[in-house]
Amino acid sequence: MAAQRAYTTHPLVLRRVTVRRVEEVTPRMRRVVLGGDDLAAFTRDGIGHPGFAAPGFDDHIKLILAADGDVRAALPAQLPHGIEWTPAEHRLTRDYTPRRVDLDAGELHLDFVVHGEGPAESWSAAAREGDELWFVGPKSSLRLPERLDWIQLVGDETALPAIGRFLDERPLGVPAHVLVTVSDDAARQDLALRDDDTVAWVLAEPGDAVALESAVRALPVPAGEGYVWAAAESRALLPVRRYLQRERKLPKDRVNITGYWHREEPAAPEAEATADAAPGPAGIPSPLPWLVARAALQLGVVDAVADAPGLSAGTLATRLGVPGPGIATLLPLLAAYDVVVDADGSGLRLGAAGEELLDDHEREEYTGHEADLLLALAHLAPALRDGTSPWRLASGATLHDTVADDAERYGELVEECEQLVFLLAGLTADPLWEGVKTCLLTGPGSASMVAALDDAGRRPRLRIAEEGAPAEVLRGHVPAPDRIDWSGGPADVAVAARALAYRTDEEAVRLLTRLAAWTGTTVLVEASRPDGLSPHAAEAALHAFTATGSPLRDSAALASLAARSGWRVERTVALGWGAEATVLRRA
């Protein structure tokens, strides 16, 4: 069965608005009402842009601020069909949910929790009529299932704008059961409740995971098909996610949990003193915590302690089938890194770091494909010396050969490419699609390309040029796989969506040569430069080299590969976030 699309994408447009008025909703919530011509369709620098659209109750727009006050220098570059986040040293961005969108009045309402800290809250506190604000988005809107009997809306104060908007606009005409944790009774708001709705207000400190989980567990479970939406501090939601998925066994398409903010823990004085006494090498972190966390996940330590808090070290060793001395070696380090602790002698429990490792996305950093790439860096020096990839030295095979027979690993590549769907509007709007009746797809980004073609209203007959594990994985990710020919073959256009990102140069040439036998036009969708918004932008070239033996391939590198396989570069289409579409014509 194919995965159902969970989101509707929107064009990414940089917009300028100004403050019209500021209202105090409660002593804990400030509302800034914004307006401006950019909320309607407009033209800037000769590029026409559609009007603002944020139809989803939990849509997010990205506010652009600057630590040095020079917001203009922090703005991204607007592309015809997207955004390029150019490097900007002082840029600050924060995501906010529109509380109300009134396009007839040309107004956008944003609610800010009053907590006395943070750049966005500081901006709202100082906002005066006429002040400008720049933002981008939203990039997508959540699609709720059509057949539901009820919905639960769970969150802390930061979730109130989304919850309030849901209740005002009612995208679903089903009973809504609301749970909100607030730090003070003054944070309560009047909500547009109906007779069959319920609401529970729970007093708790911001980010209190215990209070949030207890309140969620206390909620009655209505009969019928339901949906749970939750938004709060990211770590406070981890036990909630675990309860909903493991105990209530809600399917993934019936749960949407989003960390709206992340609480920064101050360093303990003892930790600071220890660091001062025994400094590490000039700012270079030790890999030891990472390796210990990886071992704890691989052995099942984190899950075992989560499932049965209070286990003794001996019982844990027996349950996992690991010799006692091995567990005894691991536990002191796990305690030092706050993964598993036994503070009061009552048995092992998860620490804050252990709770984070319950999240599937968090643990992928330690046990998934990304982790294996990181371990391959142990071979970085000989790979640089020999002109090969660290992956090949570590595993004895190229990454392409590895994933061709490994559905789970290829599935991780497909999931990494899911963000592509938000960038492909520039490609699907390109004139090259005029008259195209058949499209051949290859690469882990193929599922995103299918979705982007659907969003653009383009309906060529689709063919997938993948075999074995890749084809098996893609079947589960593309909508309506029955309308796709899975045997490849001739086509008007071929799109290789991140197909080169896990191929060596030689493998890339072989793929392009194969495509040249099937089509006269091929489009390569690849990351050609680091994403300027990513905190890990400096690592992008190294990750690419680890996988393929080549750094991020820029236009010149792609042109060289094209020439070796019988193609010439006709043009490139900037997609944003460091990605480009390179259009090739058969030479």
N, C-alpha and C positions, 0 to 999 in steps of 0.2 A: 504494500500500500504506500502510495507517495505521501510525503509530508505536505500538509496544508500550509499555504501562505499565512503567516501570522501578522504580517505588517503590510501596510500600503505605503509606498515611497512617495516623497515630494521633492520638487526641485530645490536645490540648495542655493539660497540667495542671501547676499549680505544686505541688510536693511538698516536704515537710520530712522529713528523715531525721537520724539521729544516729549518731555513730561508735560502733561496737561493739568494734573492735580495729584495730590497725595492725601490718602484717607487712612484713618486709624480704624481697622476692623475690630480689633480687640487690643488690650494692652500688650499682647504678645504677637500681633500680626499687623504689618503695615502694607497698605495697597498703593501701588504707583500706577496711575492710569496714563498710558502712553498713546500718542497718535502721530500721524504724519502721512505724507503722500506715498511713502514706500510701502504702506500696507495695501495699497491698490497696485494694479499693474503700472510699471514705470520703466523708463529707459535711462540707463547710465552708461556713459562712454560708448554710446552707439549700440549697446546691447539691451534688448528688450527682456523684461522679466515679468513673470506672472504675479498676480496678487497674492498676498499672504493667505495661507490656508493651514489651519491647525484643527482638524475635525475631531481628533481623539481627545478623550477626557484627560489622558496622562501624557499628552505630547510634551516634548521638551524643546525649548529654544536655547541656544548657547549665547549668553551675554559676553561681550568682549570688553574687558577693562584693562588698565595698565597700572603697574606698580609705580611707575614714575609720572603718571598723569597724562602721558602723551598717547592717547588712545588711537589717534590717526596712524601712528607708527606701528601700532599693534594689530591693525586690521589685516585680514587675509586678502589675497588677490581674488577678485571675482572673475571667473571664467564664463564663457557663454552658457555652459551647462554644469556649473559646479563651483567649488571653492578650492583654492590652493593655499594651504597654511604655510606661508613663507616664514622663515625663522624670525623671531622677534623676542629679544632678550627679556623685555618687561611685560610681555603679554600675560594676562590672567583671564581665564574663561570659567564660567559657572553655568550650569544647566538649571533652568527654571521652567515650571509648568504654567502655561497661560491659564489664569483663573477664569477669564472671560474674554471672548473675542466678539466684538460688535463691529462688523465691517460696514454696516450702514452708517454708523456714527464715526467710523474710522478710528476705532479705539481698541487697545489691547490692555488688559488688566493683569498685573503681576503682583503676587502676594509674597512678602518677605517676612520670615520669622524674626522677631526682634530678640536677638540674643547677645548683642553688643560686640560681636567680633566677625571677622571675615570681610573680604573686599566688596561682595555684593550687598551685604547688609549695611556696610558703611556707606556705600553709594546711595542706597535707598534712604538712609537717615539724613543725608545731605541734599537729597533731590529737591529741586525747586522748579517751578513752572518755567519751561523753555529749555531746561537742561537736555542735552542729547544723549542717546544711548544707541549703540550699534549691536546688532545680533544676527545670528545665522540660524536657519532652521524653521520648523522641525524637519528632520530628515525622513521621518516615517510616523505612521499612526498605527496603534494596536488594533487588530481585527478581533473582536470578541466572537466566540462561537455563536451560531445562530440559534441553536436549540438549547436553552437553559431554563431551569426552574427557579434559580436563585443565584445571587452573587454576594460574596463577602468582601468588604473593603476594609483593609487593615492598614494602620500606619501610625506614625507619630505626628507631631505638629507640621513637619515639612510636607506631609502627604495631604494636609487639609485642602490645599487648592485643587488637587486632582479629585479628591473625594467630593468636595463641594460642587465641582463642575459636573461630575457624573450625576449627582442628585438633581442638579438644575436641568440638565439636558436629557437625561434618561436615554442613553443609547440602547438600553435594554429595558423592556417593560416588565421586569420581574422584581420580586421583593429584594431589597438591598439590606444587608446586615452589616452595620458599621461598627468598627472598633478603633478608637483613637487613644493613644497614650499622650498625656499632656503633663508638663511639669508644674502647672499651676491651674487652678479652676478658672482663672481669668482668661485662659486660652480657649475655653469652650466657645463655639460659634453656633449660631442658629443655622440649621441645615434644612433643606427642602425635603423633609421626610413625608412619606405616605403612610396610610394606615397600616399596611402590612410590612413596613420597614421596622428595623430595630436599630438602636444606637447604644453603645457602651463607652463611657469615658473613664479612663483609668489613670490615676495619678502616678507618675513615675518620672525619674530623672531621665534626661535625654540619653539615648543609647543603652538603657537598662534592658539587657537581653533577658534576664530572668523574669522581669515583670511582663515583658511583651509576650514571651513564650507562654507563661502561665495564663495570661488573658486570652490568648488564642486557643489554648487547650480548653478553657472554660466556655468557649462559644458553643452553642448547640449546633448540631449538624443537621440541617434540614433534609427532608426527603427529596429524591429526584436528582436530576443532573445539575451540578453546581460549578461555580468558578470562584477561585480565590485570587484576589489582587492584593498585594502587600508592598508597602514602600516605607522605609525607615532607615536608621543607621545600618550600614552594611553588615557589621558583625553581629548586631542584635538580631538580624534576620536569619542567621545561619541555623540556630535551633528550630526556628519556625519552619524553614524550608525542609529540614530533616523530618520534622513531625508530619508535615503535610504529605511529603512524598513517601516516607517509610512507614508511618503508622496509619495515616488516613488513606494512603495509597492512591492519591489523586494523580491522574495521568498528567504528563508534562503540558499537554495542550489545555489543561484546566487550571493551571497555576501560572501566575506572573508575579515574580518577586524581584524587586529592584532596590538596590542600595542607593538611597538618595544622597547620603553623605557618609563620611568616614571620620570617626573620632580618632584624633591623634593622642596617643598615650604619652604623657610626659615621662622623661627618663627618671628612674629612681635615683636618689642621692647615692646609694650604695653602688649602683651601676656606673654612675659618673665617676665615683672615686676609684673604682676598679679600672675603668678605662684610663684615668689619669695615671694610675700606678703602672699599668702595663700596656702602653700604647702599641697598636699594630703598625705594620708598615704603612707609611705615608698615605693614609686614606684608602688603602686597598683592602676591601673586606675579605674575610676568610671564607672559603667554600665549605667549611665544616658544618655550619648550621643547615645548609642546603642538603648536604649529603646525609645528615642524620634524619632530617625530615623525610627525605626520599626513602630511606631504609624503614622508617616507622610506617609509611604508607604501604610499601611493598610487603612488609610482614603482616600488615593488618592491625597494627597496634592502635592506631587512631580510631578505627571503626570498633574494635573490641572494647576499648575503654568508653567510647560513646554509648555503645549498646548496654554496657553493664558497669556503670560507675561504681567505684568502691572495690574493684578487683585488687587482690594482692599481687605482688610481682610474681610469686610462684604460680598462682592460678592463671595469670596472664600467659606465662611461659607455657604452661600445660595446654591452655586453650589454643594457642597459636602453633603448638608443636615445635617450639624453639627451645633449645637447651637453656636451662636457667642461667648459666654464666653469660650467655650471649645477651639475654634480656638485662641482666645486671650491668653489663657494659654499656648498654644503650640508654637505660633509664636516667642516670645522672645527667647525661647530655640533653635528653629530652626535657628534663626538669629545668636545666639551665636556660633553655630556649623557650620555656613556657608552652611546650607542646603537651606534655603529660606531667601532672604535679600530684604530690601527696603532702599537702601543707600541714594538715592536722593529724596525720597518722591514721586516717579513716579509710585509706585505700586510694587507688589511683583515679584521678579525674582529669578531664581535658583542661588545659590552660587556654588562654586567649588565642595563642598561635594554633593550638590543636583544634579549637572551634572553627577557625578560618579554614583549616584543611578538610573540613567536612564538605565544603563547597566544591562541586565538581570542577569549576573553572580554576579554583585555586590549586587543586591537587594536580591538574594537568601540567602545571609548571614544574612539578617534581617527578611525575611518572609518565607523561605523555610524550608525543613526538618532539615537542620543544625541549623537554628534558634530555632526550637522546641526542639532539643536536648539540646541546650544551656539553654533554659528556664527550662528544666527538672532538671538542676543542682541546682535549688532552693531546691530540695529534696535530695541533696547529703548526708548530715549528717544522716538523718534517714535511707537512703538506705544503707549506710555503716554499720550502726548499726544493721539493720535488715537482711543484706545479700541478698538484692534484688536490682533491677535496679531502678535508678532514673526515667527512663521513665515510668515504671509500676506504681510507686507512683504518678507521675504527671498525667497520663492519665487513670489509672484504668485498663489498658490492657498491654500486652507485645507488643513490637515493631512489632514482627512477626504477631500477631493478627491484629494490626492496619493496616499494609501495605497490608495484605491479602485482605482487602476490600476497599483499597484506591489506585486507579490507578495512581493518580497524585503523591502521595508520593512514590509508588514503582517506578514510572518513574524517580524520582530523584535518587533513589538508582542505577538504571540502568545507568544513565548518570555518576554517580560517578565512576562506574566501567569501563567506556570507556577506561581509561588509561591502563587497564589490557592487551589490545590487543598488547601493545608494550612489554609486559613482558613474554608472553606465549610461545615464541619460544623454551625455554628450556623444556617445557612440551610437545609440539607437536613433538619435535625431539626425545623424549624418546622412547626406544625400546618397551615399553608396548603397542604401537599402532600396532605393527606387527600382522597381522591376525585379527584385530578388524573390524568387519562388522557393528556393531550397537553401538551407543553411547547415553547414557541417560544424559541429562543436567538438572540442577536445580540451582537456585540462580540468582541474578540480573546481574552477570557477564556472563550469558549464551550467550548473544549476542556477547560479545567479544570473547568467546571461539569459536563460530561458525566462526567468521571472522579469528581467528588464525588458525583454521583447514583448512580453504580455502587457506590462505597464504602459509601453509605448504604443500599444495597439497594432503591433506588427505580428503577422501570423504566417511566416514562411514555413514550409515543411521542414522539420528538424531531423537531423541525423547526428548520431553520437559516434565518434571514432575512438571508442575505448573498448577494451576487451578485459576479461577476467575480473579481478577485484575492483578496478575503477568503475567498470560498467555496473557491477552489482551495487556499489555504493551509490552511484548517481541515480539509479532507479528509485532509491528511497528518498531522494532529495528533490527531484524535479516534479512539478505539478503535471498531472495527466501524462504519465509515461507511456500510455498506450498510443499516444499520437506521435511518438518518436520512433524513427527507424534506428535500431541499435547496431546495424551492420556497417555503418559508414557509407562510403561511396561518393560519387560525383555530386557537386553542389555549386550553386552560383557564388556563394561566399563561404569561407571557413573562418571561424573565430577560435583562436587558441587562447583560452582564458586561464592565465597563470600556468600554462602548460610548460613553459620554459623554466619556471622558478624552481623546479626540482630535477632539471636535466642538466647534464654537463654540456659543454659546447658541442661535442661530437654527437651527443644524443639529440640536441636541439637541431642540428643540421639534418640528421636522419629524419626527424619529424617533419621539418619544413620541406624536405625533398619528397616525402610521402604525400604531403598535402598538395604539392605542385602537380602531382599526377591526378588530382581530383578536382582542382578548382583553379581559376585564374586570379582570384582575389583572396587574400588571407589577412586577417586582422590579429595582431598580437596584443593582448591586454596584459601588461606587466607593470610592476613597480620600478620606475626608472631612477627614482631619487627617494631619500628618506622622507617620511611624513613629518612636516615641520611642527605638528601639534603633539607628536608622540614624545614622551620623556625618554624613550629609548632610541631616538633617531640616530644617535651616533653608532649604535650597534647594528644597524640595518645591513650595511655592507658586509660586516663580519658574518652575520647569519646567512646571507646569500652565499658567501664564499664557503662556509662550512658545508652547505648543502650541495653545491655544484662545482666548487673549485674556481668560480668566477664571482667577482663582486656584483653589486647591482648593475644590471646591464643598461647603460644609457643608450641614447639614439645611435651613437656611433657604433657601439658594440652590436646592437641589433641589426644595423645596416650591414656590418661585416658578416654576421651569420646568414643574413638574407642572401647576400651576394654569393656565398659559398654553396647555396642550395637552389640557385636559379631564380631568385627574386630580386626586385628592386624596391626601395622605399619610395612610396608616392607622397605620403605626408604623415604627420602625427596629430593626434587629437588629445589635448590635455583633458584629463578626467578629474584631477584634483587629488589631494592627499598623497601626492607623489606618484600617482598612477598615470599611464599614458596608453593610448591605443595607437599602434603603428600599423598603417595600412600598406600592405605589400601587393604589388602587381607582378605577375609572372614575367620574367625578363624574356 
